[in-house]
Amino acid sequence: MVVYDGLECASGGYRYDRRIVAGLRDRGHEVTVVSIPRDGYGSNLLDNVSRGVTADLAALEVDVLLQDELCHPSLVRYNRRRDDDAPVVSIVHHLRSQEPRAAWHNALIGAVERRYLETVDAFVYNSGTTRETVEALVGPKPGVVAPPGGDHVDPGISRERIRERAHEPGPLRVVFVGTLIERKGLHTLLRGLAARPPDEWTLTVVGDPTVDPEYAHRIDRLLDALDVGRSVTVAGRLSDASLSSTLQESHLLAVPSGYEGFGIVYLEGMGFGLPALASAAGGAREVVTDGETGLLISPGEPRTVAEAVGSLAADRERLAEMGVAARDAYDEHPTWSDAVDRVEAFASEVQEIARMRGDVRDTRT
């Protein structure tokens, strides 16, 4: 399994990779993790001429080579020149070229991304939306959709408590959970909240500020400029127990991202009976039903954020109904075990097809 910076990074994509690796190991498969340092897009393109990276990858003896698509800038040349016969299966969370940025920049990233995708034999997708974006670039290829589970957390909250919480007096308690990077849309959330009366809401920000320090500083300046610091608690990165406590006491999970391939955080929040204020761009609609388990909004629109928060703050019965519906949807969602089942079966199928074609050596998993 090829990833950037190991498996312990804090993001939904890394959680997905960790769960798949752990699940495969629990089922008796030998999974080797190869970690490539993440040094920025341009720098990682130079990995294509790095003897060290090539040597680490060439030393692998595997039946199936899993790659996180996030690593695509480092792997284009290696994949094109590989001289072993194991099929390459790429795990795609979302395409980098779908993220909000200047059109010319995405065109360059998309060109590299397309060249990488063309070297891959098969794909694991976190959502049907992600599959559609890949096939729009390179056409149909073998693939499986294995949605993330949410059962890595124990919400520990009843439907009765979800209803009681919604009707508690006081401001609407909003929580943002996500790495502090521009794509996650914290700046949009803050501008939207600032347009509401200050006694109508509070916000707790949970997320790692070290991934993009420049953006984290921008958020600090925005808090000062909007004069909302008294209503906002910046909690940083929390332990699982502290995060669970925070979610149990919140009313609304708000992460108005520029783009999400799926949005595991929305599903996690739904387990705690939190309706999701989610991005309409990408795959979030596959987990959030607009108007029932959350509200889907277009990226970069503070006015829509303000309207959504105001409507739920004013109508606590609607908040309660949406919270219970969110919990129901969470309980009905496929588990991590289901995701591993799909990946395991698909990888075995890809391996067997390659072996029947005479393309695979009999080595280790």
N, C-alpha and C positions, 0 to 999 in steps of 0.2 A: 504494500500500500504506500503510494508516494504522496506526501503532504508537505506543506510549508510549515516549518517551525514546530514540528511534533504535533501531538494530538491534544495538548492541554490548553490550547488557546480558548478564550471565552467568546464563542459565537455559536449561533445555531448550526452552521455548517460543520464546525469542528465537533459539536456534540453529536451530530449525525454520524460523522466518521468514527468517533469513539464507540458509539453504540453498535455500529455495524462490525467493527473490528472485534469488540468484546463478544458480540453474539456469535461470530464465526469461530472464535477461539473456544467459546463454551461448547460448541458443537464438534470440537475435535480437530478443527482445521488449524494448520500452522500459518500464521500471518506475520510477515516481517514488515515493519514500518521503516521506510526510508524518509528521513527528514531533510529537506532542502531549506537553507536559510532564506527568509523572505526579505529582500533588500530593496523593494520598489520595482515597478514594472520594467523600467528601462534597464536597471541593473540585472534583473532576473533574466532578461533576454540574453545577457552575456553568458548565462549558464550553458547555453547551447554550444559554446566553444570552451567550456571549462572541463579540463581533464578529470578533475576531482569528482564533479557531479556525474559525468559519464561513467567513470570507473565504479562508483557506488552502485549505479543502476545496472551496469553490465555484469556485476558480480552476483546479481540475483539469479536464483534458480527456482522458478515458480511455474505453476500450471496456468495461472491467470494473473496478469499484472493489473492491479487496481491503481488508478490514478485519480486524485482529486482534481477536477477541472480547473480549480483555482490556480494550479501549478502550470497552466498551459504555456505561459511565456518561457518557462525553463525547459520544456519537453518537446518542442516542435522538431528540432533537428535530431534529437535522440530517437524519437519514435520513427522518424523517416529512415534512419540508418540502422535500426536494430537488426542484429543478425541472429537473435534467438526467435523461436516460433510461438511463444506463449501469446495468446490473444490479449489485447489491451482493452480493458473495460474502464471507462471514465465515469466517475460519479459527479454529476452536474447539479449544483445547487441553484445557480443562476449564471447567465452569461455576463461577463464583465462589460461587454459592449451594450448591455441593456441598462446599465446604470446611468443616472442623470448626469450628464456632463456635456461639454461642447460637441457639436456634431462632428467636427473634423477629428477630434480626439477619439470619439467612439468609432469613427471610420477606420482609424489606424489600428485600434485595439481589435475591432471586428475582423480586419484582414489577418492579423496574427491568430486570432481565435479560430477563424475558419480553417486556416492551414493546420492547426492542431487537431481540430475535430475531424478533419479528413484522414488523419493518421490513426484514428481510433476504430476498433472493430465493433464495439458495442457500448451501450450506455445504461447507467442507472440514473433515473431521474427522481427528484423529490416531489414533482408535481406534473400533471398533464400540461400545464402552462409552460414549464421548463422544456418539456419534450417538444412542444410546438415551436419554441424559439430556436432550438437546435436544428430541428428538421427544416425550418425556414432557411437556415444557412447551408446545410449540407445534404438535405434530402433525407428520406427514410433510411434508417439503419436499425439493426437489432437493438432492442432496448426494453427496459421494464420500468414502470413507475412504482416506486416503493416509498409511500408517504412516511414522514417521520411519525413516531409515536409521541404521546405526551405523558406516558405512565412512568417516567423516571422520577416524577414528583408525587408525593402523597398530599393532596390538597387539605385533607383533614377538616373539611367544612361541609355542613349539611345544607340542603336546600332551604330548610327553615331559617338557618343562620344567614343565608344569602338574602332572603327576603327581609329579615330584621335589619340587616346591615344597610340595605338600600333606603330604609325609612328612618334611619338615625338622623337626628337634627344636626345642622351644621353644614359646612361647605362640602361640595363634591370632592372626594379624595381621589385624585388622578395619580397614576403611576406610569412612568416611562421606564422600560427595561430594554437596554441595548447598548452595544459598544458606542462610545461617543465618536461617531464619524458622521460626515455630512449626509450620507445616504439615508441614515436612520431618521432624519427630519426633526431632531429636537428643536432646532431654531424655528421651524414652522409651528411646532406645538407651543413654544413660548410666546411667539407673536400672537397666536390665536387666543391663548389664555389671557394675555395682557389686555385684550380687547373686552374682556368680561369684567364685571365688578370684582374687586379684590376679595370681598368676603364670600364670594360664590364658590371658590375652588381653592384647593391646595395641590401642590405637585411634589412628588418624590421622584428624583432622578436616580436610577440604578444603572451603573455601567462603568466600564473601564475607560478612564480618561487618558491612558498612556499610549493607546494605539495611534492616535492622531493629536498630539499635544497642541498643534496650531488650532485645530477646531475646538478643542477643549477651552483654550484661552479665548477664542471667539465667543463661546457660550458664556464665559465669565463676563466678558464685556457687554454682551447682550443683556444679561441679567441686570447689570448696573444701568444700562441705557433705558430699559423698560421699567425699572424701579419696581421689580416684582420679587426681590430677594426675600422679603418677609414671608411670602407665600410658597417659596420653593426650598426644598431640602435636597441638597446634592449629596447622595449617600455613597457614591463611588461603587466599587465592586463589593458585593455582599456574599457571605457564605450562603449555602443552600438553605440552612435553617433560618437565617435572618431574612432572606428573600421570601421564603414561604410566609413568615410572619407579616412582612410588608404587604404581600398580596392578599393575605387573609383580611387585612384591615382596610383595603382599598375598595373603591367603587368602580373604577374604570381604568383599563389598560389602554394607553394612548401611545402608539408608535407610528406616526404618519410618514412612513418611509418614502423615499423616492422610488424604490423598487424592491420587491421581495419575490424570490423564487417560490417560496412557500410561506414562511413566517412562523417558525416553531414557537416563538414567543407568544403569538396570539393564542395558539392552542394551549400553551402552559397557563396563560391567564384565564382561559375559559374553564380550566379545571377548578379554579378558585371562584367560579361564578362571576368573572369579570367580563362584561361586554368589551369587545375590542374596537377601538378607533383605529382603523387599519387602512393601509394603502390600497387604492383601487388598481394600482399598476403592478402587474405580475400575478402570482399565484395565490394571493391571500384569499381571493374569492372562493377558493377550493376548501377553505376551512372556516371562513367567516361568511355567514349569510346576512347580507345587508338588510338592516331593519329588524332582524330577528335575534341574532347572536352578537351583533355589533353593527358598526357603521363604516362603510367604505367611502373614502374621500380621495379626491384627486391630489396628487403630490403638490407640495408647494403652495397651498391655499390656506393661509391663516384664517380667512373669513369663514371657511367651511368648518374649520376646527372650532372656532368660537360659537358657531351656530349649533354644532353637535353637543358641545359641552353645556351650553345654555339650555338646550332642550332636555337633557338628562338631569341636570340640576333642578329643573323646574318640575319635572314629572317623575317622581320617585317610584310610582307604581310601574311605569314603563321600564325604569331602570331595574326594578325587581324582576319583572317578567323576562327581560332580556338576559339578566344574570342567570336565572334558572334555565332558560333555553340554552345559554352558553354551556352550562354544566352538563345538560343532557347531551349536547353535541359532542362534548369532550368524552363522555362515557361511551358514546357510540363509535368514536374514532378508532381506526386500527392501532394496534399496539406496536411497540418496538420489536417484539417477537415476530409479529406479522411482517414487518419490514425486513428483518433478517431472513425470514422464510423466503421472501421473494428474491432477495439478493443471492442467497445460497443456491436456490433452485436455478436462477438465471445464469449464475456463474458456472454451475455444473453443466448446464445446457450448452453454453458457449464453448466451454472446454471440450465437451464431447463432440460437438460439430467440428471444431478445429482438429480434433484427433482423428475423426473419420476422414477428414480431408488429407490426413497425413502431415499436418502442420505442427503438431505438438509433440515434444519429447516427454517421456514418462519421468517427470521430476516431482518436486514437492509442491504442495499447495501454498 
